[in-house]
Amino acid sequence: MLEKLQSLDTKLFVYLNGLGSETYDGFWLFITKQVNWIPFFLLLLYLIYKKIGTKQTLYLLLFVAVLVTITDQTTNLFKNGFQRLRPCNNPDIKSIIRIVQSRSSYSFFSGHAANTMAVATFLYLNLKRYFNYLGFLFLWPLIFAYSRIYLGLHYPLDIISGYIAGLILGFLMYKVYKIVKQKYFPE
């Protein structure tokens, strides 16, 4: 069963990765770098600040920082525990895929997918009452994580598993935030 799932995962990866072309490589390399998302983060921060004020924004940012730290450490535990080779390092498919970027660390599960989904989930749950179209925030993890498949760094199941981990961790942090906020930082 696991072998069949991995085989399907590999076939889907090869297909999705094969859709790329040199024409778009620069775009996806730009997308995958976190530093390039700074304008988006600053805009989001500004919008949040305008809706909930300085004090609540700072509390929210503190929880986001803790959430990213927890998500990163969870991802590292899984990567080191499973030790799944990245597609770009897999000798069985290395010659038939597009490798735009290479990393030597392990693949399962995607830290990019987990972190972005965790933060998006946490922010969405906390701020949906303030913004009508906050669901668009989930485009960020989708675009960001797809870049990892395009570049040859993650299998689709790495992304999906990262999303699931991010959803769970983002939801749990939301619950903790609600309890702490109610007890120590009431509005």
WONOR-V359736 format. One record per residue. N is the residue number from 1. RES is the residue in one letter. PSI is psi in radians with two decimals (NA if undefined). Layout:
[[N/RES/PSI] [N/RES/PSI]]
//
This chain:
[[1/M/-0.85] [2/L/-0.69] [3/E/-0.67] [4/K/-0.73] [5/L/-0.76] [6/Q/-0.64] [7/S/-0.79] [8/L/-0.70] [9/D/-0.78] [10/T/-0.76] [11/K/-0.75] [12/L/-0.72] [13/F/-0.88] [14/V/-0.74] [15/Y/-0.93] [16/L/-0.74] [17/N/-0.61] [18/G/-0.23] [19/L/-0.29] [20/G/2.86] [21/S/2.78] [22/E/-0.51] [23/T/-0.63] [24/Y/0.00] [25/D/-0.79] [26/G/-0.70] [27/F/-0.83] [28/W/-0.50] [29/L/-0.65] [30/F/-0.81] [31/I/-0.69] [32/T/-0.26] [33/K/2.12] [34/Q/-0.62] [35/V/-0.50] [36/N/-0.22] [37/W/-0.01] [38/I/-0.78] [39/P/-0.69] [40/F/-0.79] [41/F/-0.71] [42/L/-0.72] [43/L/-0.79] [44/L/-0.78] [45/L/-0.78] [46/Y/-0.79] [47/L/-0.70] [48/I/-0.83] [49/Y/-0.76] [50/K/-0.51] [51/K/-0.67] [52/I/-0.09] [53/G/3.00] [54/T/-0.90] [55/K/-0.87] [56/Q/-0.62] [57/T/-0.74] [58/L/-0.70] [59/Y/-0.77] [60/L/-0.78] [61/L/-0.67] [62/L/-0.77] [63/F/-0.61] [64/V/-0.75] [65/A/-0.77] [66/V/-0.73] [67/L/-0.80] [68/V/-0.69] [69/T/-0.82] [70/I/-0.75] [71/T/-0.75] [72/D/-0.81] [73/Q/-0.67] [74/T/-0.78] [75/T/-0.80] [76/N/-0.68] [77/L/-0.79] [78/F/-0.79] [79/K/-0.80] [80/N/-0.48] [81/G/-0.79] [82/F/-0.56] [83/Q/0.79] [84/R/2.24] [85/L/2.50] [86/R/2.70] [87/P/-0.67] [88/C/-0.28] [89/N/0.01] [90/N/1.95] [91/P/-0.39] [92/D/-0.48] [93/I/-0.08] [94/K/-0.61] [95/S/-0.20] [96/I/0.02] [97/I/2.88] [98/R/2.06] [99/I/1.83] [100/V/-0.53] [101/Q/2.65] [102/S/2.53] [103/R/2.65] [104/S/-0.21] [105/S/3.06] [106/Y/2.97] [107/S/-0.62] [108/F/2.10] [109/F/3.02] [110/S/2.10] [111/G/-0.60] [112/H/-0.81] [113/A/-0.77] [114/A/-0.84] [115/N/-0.83] [116/T/-0.69] [117/M/-0.66] [118/A/-0.83] [119/V/-0.77] [120/A/-0.76] [121/T/-0.84] [122/F/-0.85] [123/L/-0.73] [124/Y/-0.86] [125/L/-0.60] [126/N/-0.48] [127/L/-0.01] [128/K/-0.48] [129/R/-0.29] [130/Y/-0.39] [131/F/2.26] [132/N/-0.68] [133/Y/0.64] [134/L/-0.32] [135/G/-0.44] [136/F/-0.33] [137/L/-0.49] [138/F/-0.13] [139/L/-0.57] [140/W/-0.96] [141/P/-0.56] [142/L/-0.85] [143/I/-0.82] [144/F/-0.80] [145/A/-0.63] [146/Y/-0.56] [147/S/-0.53] [148/R/-0.61] [149/I/-0.83] [150/Y/-0.77] [151/L/-0.22] [152/G/0.37] [153/L/-0.40] [154/H/2.56] [155/Y/2.77] [156/P/-0.67] [157/L/-0.47] [158/D/-0.71] [159/I/-0.87] [160/I/-0.75] [161/S/-0.68] [162/G/-0.73] [163/Y/-0.80] [164/I/-0.81] [165/A/-0.74] [166/G/-0.74] [167/L/-0.81] [168/I/-0.86] [169/L/-0.68] [170/G/-0.71] [171/F/-0.78] [172/L/-0.72] [173/M/-0.61] [174/Y/-0.77] [175/K/-0.77] [176/V/-0.77] [177/Y/-0.76] [178/K/-0.76] [179/I/-0.86] [180/V/-0.76] [181/K/-0.78] [182/Q/-0.66] [183/K/-0.75] [184/Y/-0.43] [185/F/0.96] [186/P/2.58] [187/E/NA]]
//
